[in-house]
């Protein structure tokens, strides 16, 4: 991998990589589908409609949209109870350790619609390191697609938003990162490529994103060496 000392180091302004968690580092799709279907049926709501509003959003925001007549805070506690019933059904993706290994000496972090204790537990269970910075749903006023979370992460990493690369899987997350003026690689782990076209680059898996991440980190002043970045 190209040395990043000339752009990273300890000085303010180096490059950084920011990851979403669910659908990017943690394979939570099946478990969350069961949780939200259970919650929807509990309230006689259409599970498909509820599910369509969950991707990349904080649970409390999903509840506020699909069931505004309910107490969102109370319902979020119920969702978390359903989540606890799922136990350890939240494995990390097989490629996650290798990807985090290549950036271990760089600025990086996660921006998630979940809560920090749960996220750390799942990453540790999969043998992944604690992120140097973790922006969760409790640290923002507005969740994705608002850019607040990604902008907060950039500030904590002392990195200009334009020097941040984001790995996302959901349209709401891509929209948030783009609004923050960041570069985005989308993984088609939970959505079709046709739903992710606002990203700068689309790949199938986190492993497929690895050469793009290395290439992006090796770029200087935004001059990407990978042909796939052109024209986006």
Secondary structure, DSSP 4 states (H G I P E B T S, - for coil): ----TTT-SSSTT--EEEE-SBTTTB--HHHHHHHHHHHHHHTT--HHHHHHTTTTS-HHHHHHHH-TTS-HHHHHHHHHHHHHHTTT--PBPTTHHHHHHHTTTSEEEEE-SS-HHHHHHHHHHTTPPPPSEEE-GGG-SS-TTSTHHHHHHHHHTT--GGGEEEEE-SHHHHHHHHHTT-EEEEETTSS-GGG-TTSSEEESSHHHHHHHHHHHHH-BTTB--SGGGTT-
